[in-house]
Amino acid sequence: MLGLTEINSSRVAVLEVSGKLAEEDCNSVLPELEAALDKPEPLRFYIELHNFSGIDIAAIQKE
């Protein structure tokens, strides 16, 4: 599971990760993250890991 909790006023993207990440998990948060990255201000990340067990190769593999 990958969840984008918020992008706060300080431009910190708060993500929560648990279990094994699948391609669908990444695809669910990418549009909002890409929109935030298109802005000129830096974007910082705070990531909370809960029982993280890895990433499916399809989640990070793009053609």
C-alpha positions, 0 to 999 in steps of 0.5 A: 500500500502506498498512500499520499497523505498530504502535500503541506504548505512547506512543500513536504509530500507525506507518504505512507508505505506498508506491505509490498508495493505494487504497480497500482499503488504507484500509479495511484499517487503519481498524478498528484506527485507529478503535478507538484513536481511541475511547480518550480519550488522544491518538493521534499518527501517524508515517508513512513514505512509500516511493515514494508516488505518490498517492491514488485518489479512492475511497480518501478519498471517503465518502458 
